[in-house]
Amino acid sequence: MKKSNQIFASPLFREGFISQMKKLSQSYVLLTDSSVQKLWSARIEKELSKEGIKVLVISLPAGEKSKTRRTKERIEDQMLSKGLGRESALLALGGGVITDLGGFVAATYGRGIPLVVVPTSLLGMVDAAIGGKNGVNTAHGKNLIGTFYPPDLIGIDTSFLETLPKKQLIQGSAEVIKYGLTLKKSLFHDFDWKFTSAFLDKIVKESITIKTSIVEEDPEEKKGLRRVLNFGHTIGHALESAHAYRMPHGEAVAIGCLVESYLSYRLKYLSKESFQKIEEFFASSPFSFKISPKVNEAKIKEAMARDKKAKNGPRFVLIEEIGKVVPFKGEYCTAVPDKELNHAIDWMLYGKMARK
Ligand SMILES: NC(=O)c1ccc[n+]([C@@H]2O[C@H](COP(=O)([O-])OP(=O)(O)OC[C@H]3O[C@@H](n4cnc5c(N)ncnc54)[C@H](O)[C@@H]3O)[C@@H](O)[C@H]2O)c1
């Protein structure tokens, strides 16, 4: 396991950051996707070249479809055919797809080369780039193959968000709201859908602090604490799977946060008043909360049985206040009675939530 990384805040690609990159290697593969390449990569390539860093740009089609073992193989073949050895490094510049894939390539190329991660999406900055997890998707599910490989350097610069489409900002917000509901109530109470740059700076900074502190305590997901980050994801992942991954992750997590808050309330951990606040928040949010009519209780339950926290059935992270999880003796998750789970799923699919 590599030691923990250094996180640089904006402005990036100035002297300090590049000189740190140069210490790691003078030859980089810049892995990016087609959208980020058009907007940002030429500028960054120029800055690196100015400092004498050699750059090979590899650009992939934007989107989740690039996050496969085949794409990984193609990237590796391209690197091998250019004769790149263990002295080279990889710079992953993009959203979570690129940082996950780039991390996996760096972890295994030559048995591990230096990795620099520069997230350009909100989700990447607040979540995917922090924590050292990487991976690819398979026909059997998302992120099933990968490693823990913390980057040597992480560069966070919220000016990348100036070009990020609003719908991607909204999707990335779901994880920030999750931090608010579980660990830092101000991230929930002060959420502002106008996304001013000052607000983005604030939520990115606070989210990084939260995720980093949890990851440092439990770098390889061996203790219970990291499960807190899974709030909203038992239902969220099940929804994504039941929609054959056509439902955006942020949308699924947002619904998951609401339903798991509902469960927390039904099981008497969360007060009615707090639950109502959460319900009102999501009702006036830009999430659509549209679930396909083809998704039924059986599909949701089948997907939940494969959840990584499952132990003789699904287990849930629950909250006892806005900004506070129920510790469950350090397990941070619990099984819930079948009757209550069925009720919550019904509420999601056919009840009040479904009529948002
Ligand atoms: N490793 C982890 O811990 C972790 C955590 C959460 C999510 N993830 C993974 O992250 C992925 C989702 O991340 P994502 O939402 O960033 O998806 P993404 O990488 O597909 O990016 C979303 C879209 O935004 C575009 N984009 C990114 N930055 C841009 C910018 N600055 N300007 C304009 N367009 C830009 C991309 O081209 C893409 O079309 C999933 O694969 C998920 O599994 C990983």
The ligand as an ORCA input file, in Angstrom:
! r2SCAN-3c Opt
* xyz 0 1
  N     -13.129      5.812     -6.869
  C     -14.090      6.275     -6.128
  O     -13.990      6.323     -4.905
  C     -15.339      6.782     -6.784
  C     -16.287      7.480     -6.025
  C     -17.421      7.976     -6.669
  C     -17.593      7.771     -8.024
  N     -16.648      7.074     -8.730
  C     -16.817      6.858    -10.179
  O     -16.841      8.125    -10.834
  C     -17.554      7.972    -12.067
  C     -18.481      9.135    -12.259
  O     -17.746     10.330    -12.223
  P     -18.219     11.632    -13.039
  O     -19.617     11.935    -12.676
  O     -17.191     12.644    -12.880
  O     -18.332     11.046    -14.513
  P     -17.498     11.347    -15.855
  O     -16.067     11.143    -15.640
  O     -18.166     10.541    -16.909
  O     -17.763     12.887    -16.090
  C     -19.070     13.321    -16.352
  C     -19.131     14.132    -17.651
  O     -18.579     15.410    -17.374
  C     -17.602     15.736    -18.367
  N     -16.641     16.627    -17.725
  C     -15.813     16.356    -16.705
  N     -15.159     17.462    -16.339
  C     -15.570     18.456    -17.146
  C     -15.299     19.853    -17.223
  N     -14.478     20.467    -16.375
  N     -15.914     20.563    -18.194
  C     -16.802     19.973    -19.050
  N     -17.122     18.673    -18.998
  C     -16.518     17.926    -18.049
  C     -17.050     14.407    -18.812
  O     -16.500     14.505    -20.105
  C     -18.300     13.535    -18.785
  O     -19.021     13.702    -19.979
  C     -18.261      6.641    -11.996
  O     -17.613      5.734    -12.844
  C     -18.119      6.209    -10.546
  O     -18.071      4.814    -10.396
  C     -15.530      6.590     -8.138
*
